[in-house]
């Protein structure tokens, strides 16, 4: 049925119902004449009113739907979307609007259940490689070796008691704190391990009386108490080889003596000490033999050893440098003094012999008057005299000094004459 046929039938029905009440109402005695038609007319009038209300609601709904269709069509024409038409037949269906896509729920994977009676399937296990156990064992071995090496280093350093040596040198070597610090640093660095690729060669230089021989005697006494008398050699050239004609034979004897001491030290796992005092008087043949022993890199025989050379070579450069720079030298610049003098001395010493190209150079500076007084106090106390300060000043004044520079008096002979003057008391 179309909308037009339904609208005409409903309009005819409304007109029929509208005409009947007018006739009944206009007749004056309609209700009273027929008493049976009163309830029928009321029920018909109520149904008529219901039909009218339905028609009005339908027309209003139809109008609204047409307006919505026109508005959607206009919007679609502007946006390029297809127009929307209203259905010709009135239905109570909900208009289809574009629905928002919903997210799909992930389905949980169901566990595979196997029957109790049948064979149960298991996932294959990933086996560890046996090489991993070998790798763990290798790590453990390396860790143990490193730990033992560290422990051995500590034991090796403690064996030589370098802290006690440093305290002794600071207490008994006056005015040479920079050289003492440099020497102890070289010894600590070298003695921290037993395996070396070259021997330790240290060359101490300075003017007469500044404490070179005294430093050598202190080192020899300390190492004798640590490694034994047989592994310490004090070589005085003027005593062991005074004649130049015997220089070749002295060189052979020295080479064989060093070889015996090094072999014995290797057996005892110790490091020997060789001290060469008054090295400025050493013959060329002896220096050549020592250069072969020091610079030998092919054999592992002479690598674990300490060589100490004491000489006054380059003392003029040291004296000149200190007198010219005395105003900038203070008690806290001993390390800087060593750094300033080392390159100057190295150029001179390498011209003297190539042996000093393999050595670490430590210069000793001039001693001031206060240092000389400390030397007198030490010697007087050792001899058993009363340490009278006025007497010490008198003895120190009898020594010759350089002209005063920047308020400093440097001794020309250092503490060389101290022992002789104390013996005259």
C-alpha positions as CSV (number, residue, x, y, z in Angstrom):
1,X,0.0,0.0,0.0
2,X,1.3,3.4,-0.9
3,X,1.3,6.6,1.2
4,X,-1.4,8.3,-1.0
5,X,-3.9,5.4,-0.7
6,X,-3.3,5.2,3.1
7,X,-3.7,9.0,3.5
8,X,-7.0,9.1,1.4
9,X,-8.5,6.2,3.3
10,X,-7.6,7.7,6.6
11,X,-9.0,11.1,5.6
12,X,-12.2,9.6,4.4
13,X,-12.5,7.7,7.7
14,X,-11.9,11.0,9.6
15,X,-14.5,12.8,7.5
16,X,-17.1,10.1,8.2
17,X,-16.5,10.2,11.9
18,X,-16.6,14.0,11.9
19,X,-19.9,14.2,10.1
20,X,-21.7,11.8,12.4
21,X,-21.2,13.6,15.7
22,X,-22.4,16.9,14.2
23,X,-25.7,15.4,13.3
24,X,-26.0,13.8,16.7
25,X,-25.0,17.0,18.5
26,X,-27.2,19.2,16.3
27,X,-30.3,17.1,17.0
28,X,-31.8,18.2,20.2
29,X,-33.3,15.1,21.3
30,X,-30.9,12.6,19.8
31,X,-29.5,11.5,23.1
32,X,-32.8,11.5,24.9
33,X,-34.7,9.9,22.2
34,X,-32.6,6.8,21.8
35,X,-31.0,5.9,25.1
36,X,-29.2,3.0,23.6
37,X,-27.1,5.0,21.2
38,X,-25.4,7.2,23.9
39,X,-22.5,4.9,24.9
40,X,-21.9,3.9,21.3
41,X,-21.5,7.5,20.2
42,X,-19.0,8.2,23.0
43,X,-16.9,5.2,22.1
44,X,-16.9,6.2,18.5
45,X,-15.9,9.8,19.3
46,X,-12.9,8.5,21.4
47,X,-11.7,6.3,18.6
48,X,-12.0,9.2,16.2
49,X,-9.9,11.4,18.4
50,X,-7.2,8.6,18.6
51,X,-7.2,8.3,14.8
52,X,-6.7,12.1,14.6
53,X,-3.8,12.0,17.0
54,X,-2.1,9.2,15.1
55,X,-2.5,11.1,11.8
56,X,-1.0,14.2,13.3
57,X,2.0,12.3,14.7
58,X,2.5,10.6,11.4
59,X,2.4,13.8,9.4
60,X,4.9,15.4,11.9
61,X,7.2,12.4,11.7
62,X,7.0,12.4,7.9
63,X,7.8,16.2,7.8
64,X,10.8,15.7,10.0
65,X,12.1,12.9,7.9
66,X,11.7,14.9,4.7
67,X,13.6,17.8,6.3
68,X,16.4,15.5,7.4
69,X,16.5,13.9,3.9
70,X,16.8,17.4,2.3
71,X,19.6,18.5,4.8
72,X,21.5,15.3,4.2
73,X,21.2,15.6,0.5
74,X,22.5,19.2,0.6
75,X,25.4,18.2,2.8
76,X,26.2,15.2,0.5
77,X,26.2,17.4,-2.6
78,X,28.7,19.8,-0.9
79,X,30.9,17.1,0.4
80,X,30.6,14.8,-2.7
81,X,28.8,12.1,-0.8
82,X,25.7,10.4,-2.3
83,X,22.3,11.8,-1.2
84,X,20.1,10.0,1.2
85,X,16.4,9.2,0.4
86,X,13.7,8.4,2.9
87,X,11.8,5.2,2.6
88,X,8.4,5.4,0.9
89,X,6.8,3.0,3.3
90,X,6.5,3.9,7.0
91,X,8.3,1.4,9.1
92,X,9.6,1.3,12.6
93,X,13.1,0.3,11.6
94,X,16.1,2.2,13.0
95,X,17.9,4.2,10.3
96,X,21.3,2.8,9.4
97,X,24.1,5.1,10.3
98,X,27.7,4.4,9.7
99,X,29.0,2.3,12.6
100,X,32.3,2.8,14.2
101,X,34.6,-0.1,13.6
102,X,35.3,-2.0,16.8
103,X,38.7,-3.5,17.7
104,X,38.9,-7.2,17.3
105,X,39.6,-9.0,20.4
106,X,42.6,-11.2,20.4
107,X,41.8,-14.8,21.0
108,X,43.8,-16.4,23.6
109,X,45.7,-19.4,22.4
110,X,44.2,-22.4,23.9
111,X,46.4,-24.8,25.7
112,X,46.7,-28.2,24.0
113,X,45.5,-30.8,26.4
114,X,46.7,-34.3,26.0
115,X,44.9,-37.3,27.3
116,X,46.1,-38.8,30.5
117,X,46.6,-42.3,29.2
118,X,48.5,-41.5,26.0
119,X,52.1,-40.4,25.6
120,X,52.6,-36.8,26.6
121,X,54.3,-34.6,24.0
122,X,57.0,-32.2,25.4
123,X,58.8,-29.4,23.7
124,X,62.5,-30.1,22.8
125,X,64.9,-28.5,25.3
126,X,67.8,-26.4,24.1
127,X,71.0,-28.1,25.2
128,X,73.9,-26.0,26.4
129,X,77.2,-26.3,24.6
130,X,80.0,-28.0,26.4
131,X,82.3,-25.3,25.3
132,X,80.7,-22.9,27.8
133,X,82.1,-25.0,30.7
134,X,85.5,-24.7,29.2
135,X,85.0,-20.9,28.9
136,X,84.0,-20.7,32.6
137,X,87.1,-22.7,33.6
138,X,89.3,-20.4,31.6
139,X,87.8,-17.4,33.3
140,X,88.5,-18.9,36.7
141,X,92.1,-19.7,35.8
142,X,92.8,-16.2,34.6
143,X,91.2,-14.7,37.7
144,X,93.3,-16.9,40.0
145,X,96.5,-16.0,38.1
146,X,95.8,-12.3,38.2
147,X,95.0,-12.4,41.9
148,X,98.2,-14.3,42.6
149,X,100.2,-11.9,40.5
150,X,98.8,-8.9,42.5
151,X,99.6,-10.7,45.8
152,X,103.1,-11.5,44.5
153,X,103.7,-7.8,43.5
154,X,102.8,-6.7,47.0
155,X,105.1,-9.3,48.6
156,X,107.9,-8.4,46.2
157,X,107.7,-4.7,47.1
158,X,107.4,-5.4,50.9
159,X,110.5,-7.6,50.7
160,X,112.7,-4.6,49.8
161,X,111.2,-2.2,52.5
162,X,111.2,0.8,50.3
163,X,109.3,2.9,52.8
164,X,112.1,2.4,55.4
165,X,114.7,3.2,52.7
166,X,112.9,6.5,51.9
167,X,112.7,7.5,55.6
168,X,116.5,6.8,56.0
169,X,117.4,8.8,52.9
170,X,115.3,11.8,53.9
171,X,116.8,11.8,57.3
172,X,120.5,11.4,56.5
173,X,120.8,13.1,53.0
174,X,120.6,16.8,53.5
175,X,119.3,19.3,50.9
176,X,118.5,16.7,48.2
177,X,114.8,16.0,48.6
178,X,114.1,16.2,44.9
179,X,116.8,13.6,44.1
180,X,115.7,11.3,46.9
181,X,112.1,11.4,45.7
182,X,113.2,10.6,42.1
183,X,115.4,7.7,43.2
184,X,112.7,6.2,45.4
185,X,110.2,6.6,42.5
186,X,112.5,4.7,40.1
187,X,113.1,1.9,42.7
188,X,109.3,1.5,43.4
189,X,108.5,1.3,39.8
190,X,111.2,-1.2,39.0
191,X,110.8,-3.4,42.1
192,X,107.0,-3.7,41.9
193,X,107.5,-6.8,39.6
194,X,110.2,-9.4,39.0
195,X,109.8,-9.6,35.2
196,X,111.5,-6.8,33.3
197,X,112.6,-6.0,29.7
198,X,115.7,-4.0,30.7
199,X,117.7,-3.4,33.8
200,X,117.3,-0.2,35.9
201,X,120.1,2.2,35.3
202,X,120.3,5.4,37.5
203,X,123.1,8.0,37.2
204,X,123.5,10.5,40.1
205,X,125.5,13.6,39.3
206,X,126.5,16.6,41.4
207,X,129.4,18.7,42.6
208,X,131.9,17.5,45.3
209,X,130.6,17.1,48.8
210,X,126.8,17.2,48.1
211,X,126.3,13.6,49.2
212,X,126.8,11.2,46.3
213,X,129.0,8.7,48.0
214,X,126.9,8.9,51.2
215,X,123.8,8.1,49.2
216,X,125.6,5.1,47.6
217,X,126.6,3.8,51.1
218,X,123.1,4.1,52.4
219,X,121.7,2.2,49.4
220,X,124.3,-0.5,49.7
221,X,123.7,-1.0,53.5
222,X,119.9,-1.2,53.0
223,X,120.1,-3.7,50.1
224,X,122.6,-5.9,52.0
225,X,120.1,-6.2,54.8
226,X,117.4,-7.2,52.3
227,X,119.0,-9.4,49.6
228,X,122.3,-10.3,51.3
229,X,126.0,-9.3,51.0
230,X,126.7,-11.5,48.0
231,X,124.1,-9.6,45.8
232,X,125.5,-6.1,46.4
233,X,128.6,-4.8,44.7
234,X,130.3,-1.5,45.4
235,X,132.9,-0.8,42.7
236,X,135.4,2.0,43.2
237,X,137.4,2.4,40.0
238,X,140.5,4.0,41.7
239,X,140.7,1.1,44.1
240,X,139.7,-1.9,41.9
241,X,141.4,-0.8,38.7
242,X,143.9,2.1,39.3
243,X,146.1,1.4,36.3
244,X,144.8,2.2,32.8
245,X,146.9,-0.6,31.3
246,X,144.9,-3.1,33.2
247,X,141.6,-1.7,32.0
248,X,140.9,-4.6,29.6
249,X,141.5,-7.2,32.3
250,X,139.5,-5.2,34.8
251,X,136.6,-5.2,32.3
252,X,136.7,-9.0,31.9
253,X,136.8,-9.6,35.6
254,X,134.0,-7.2,36.2
255,X,131.9,-8.9,33.5
256,X,132.4,-12.3,35.0
257,X,131.6,-11.1,38.5
258,X,128.4,-9.5,37.3
259,X,127.4,-12.7,35.5
260,X,127.9,-14.8,38.6
261,X,125.9,-12.4,40.8
262,X,123.1,-12.2,38.3
263,X,122.9,-16.0,38.0
264,X,122.8,-16.4,41.8
265,X,120.1,-13.7,42.1
266,X,118.0,-15.6,39.4
267,X,118.2,-18.7,41.5
268,X,117.1,-16.9,44.6
269,X,114.5,-14.7,42.7
270,X,116.1,-11.5,43.9
271,X,117.4,-8.4,42.2
272,X,121.1,-7.5,42.7
273,X,122.5,-4.0,43.1
274,X,125.7,-2.7,41.4
275,X,127.1,0.7,42.6
276,X,129.9,2.3,40.6
277,X,131.3,5.3,42.6
278,X,133.6,7.9,40.9
279,X,132.3,6.9,37.5
280,X,134.1,9.9,35.9
281,X,137.4,7.9,36.4
282,X,136.1,4.7,34.7
283,X,138.1,3.6,31.7
284,X,136.5,3.3,28.3
285,X,136.9,-0.5,28.2
286,X,134.9,-0.8,31.4
287,X,132.2,1.5,30.1
288,X,131.9,-0.5,26.9
289,X,131.4,-3.8,28.9
290,X,128.8,-2.2,31.1
291,X,127.0,-0.8,28.0
292,X,126.8,-4.3,26.6
293,X,125.3,-5.6,29.8
294,X,122.8,-2.8,30.2
295,X,121.7,-2.5,26.6
296,X,121.4,-6.3,26.0
297,X,117.9,-7.0,24.8
298,X,118.4,-10.4,23.2
299,X,119.2,-12.4,26.3
300,X,117.2,-12.5,29.5
301,X,120.3,-13.0,31.7
302,X,121.1,-9.4,32.7
303,X,117.6,-7.8,32.7
304,X,116.8,-8.2,36.4
305,X,119.5,-5.9,38.0
306,X,119.9,-2.3,39.3
307,X,123.0,-0.2,38.2
308,X,123.8,3.0,40.1
309,X,126.4,5.3,38.8
310,X,127.8,8.1,41.0
311,X,130.0,10.9,39.4
312,X,130.6,14.6,39.3
313,X,130.3,14.8,35.5
314,X,128.4,17.9,34.6
315,X,128.9,19.6,38.0
316,X,129.8,22.9,36.3
317,X,126.4,23.0,34.6
318,X,124.7,22.3,38.0
319,X,126.6,25.0,39.8
320,X,126.0,27.6,37.1
321,X,122.3,26.8,36.9
322,X,121.8,27.1,40.6
323,X,123.7,30.3,41.0
324,X,121.8,31.9,38.2
325,X,118.4,30.7,39.2
326,X,118.8,30.8,43.0
327,X,116.1,33.5,43.3
328,X,113.5,31.2,41.8
329,X,114.6,28.0,43.7
330,X,112.7,27.4,46.9
331,X,112.3,24.4,49.2
332,X,109.3,23.3,47.3
333,X,110.8,23.2,43.9
334,X,113.3,20.3,44.2
335,X,111.3,18.4,41.6
336,X,111.4,21.3,39.2
337,X,115.1,21.6,39.7
338,X,115.6,18.0,38.6
339,X,113.4,18.5,35.5
340,X,115.3,21.6,34.5
341,X,118.8,20.1,34.9
342,X,118.1,16.7,33.4
343,X,118.1,17.7,29.7
344,X,121.2,19.9,30.2
345,X,123.2,17.0,31.7
346,X,122.0,14.4,29.2
347,X,123.5,16.3,26.3
348,X,126.9,16.5,28.1
349,X,126.9,12.9,29.3
350,X,125.9,11.3,26.0
351,X,129.0,13.0,24.4
352,X,131.1,11.5,27.1
353,X,130.0,7.9,26.5
354,X,126.8,6.2,25.0
355,X,126.3,4.4,28.3
356,X,124.3,7.3,29.6
357,X,121.7,7.1,26.9
358,X,120.4,4.1,28.8
359,X,120.4,5.8,32.2
360,X,117.9,7.9,34.2
361,X,119.7,11.0,35.3
362,X,119.3,12.5,38.8
363,X,121.2,15.8,39.5
364,X,122.2,16.8,43.1
365,X,122.2,20.5,43.8
366,X,124.5,22.7,45.9
367,X,124.2,22.7,49.7
368,X,123.4,25.8,51.6
369,X,124.9,26.9,54.9
370,X,122.0,25.5,56.8
371,X,122.6,22.1,55.2
372,X,126.3,22.3,56.2
373,X,125.3,23.0,59.8
374,X,123.1,19.9,59.8
375,X,126.1,17.9,58.5
376,X,128.2,19.2,61.4
377,X,125.4,18.4,63.9
378,X,125.1,14.8,62.6
379,X,128.9,14.2,62.7
380,X,129.4,15.8,66.2
381,X,126.5,13.7,67.6
382,X,127.9,10.5,66.0
383,X,131.4,11.2,67.5
384,X,129.9,11.8,71.0
385,X,130.5,15.5,71.4
386,X,128.1,17.9,72.9
387,X,126.1,19.6,70.1
388,X,126.8,23.2,71.0
389,X,125.0,25.5,68.5
390,X,127.7,28.3,68.7
391,X,130.4,25.8,68.1
392,X,128.6,24.4,65.1
393,X,128.1,27.9,63.6
394,X,131.8,28.6,64.1
395,X,132.8,25.4,62.3
396,X,130.3,26.1,59.5
397,X,131.7,29.6,59.1
398,X,135.2,28.2,58.4
399,X,134.1,26.7,55.1
400,X,134.3,28.6,51.8
401,X,131.0,29.7,50.2
402,X,130.0,31.3,46.9
403,X,128.9,34.9,46.9
404,X,125.5,35.4,48.5
405,X,122.8,35.3,45.8
406,X,119.2,36.1,46.7
407,X,119.9,35.7,50.3
408,X,121.4,32.2,49.9
409,X,124.9,31.0,50.7
410,X,126.0,27.9,48.8
411,X,129.0,25.9,50.0
412,X,131.8,25.4,47.5
413,X,132.8,22.0,49.0
414,X,129.5,21.0,50.4
415,X,130.0,18.7,53.5
416,X,133.4,17.4,52.3
417,X,135.4,19.0,55.1
418,X,133.0,18.3,57.9
419,X,134.6,15.0,59.0
420,X,138.1,16.5,59.0
421,X,137.1,19.5,61.1
422,X,135.2,17.4,63.6
423,X,138.2,15.1,64.0
424,X,140.3,18.1,65.0
425,X,138.0,18.8,68.0
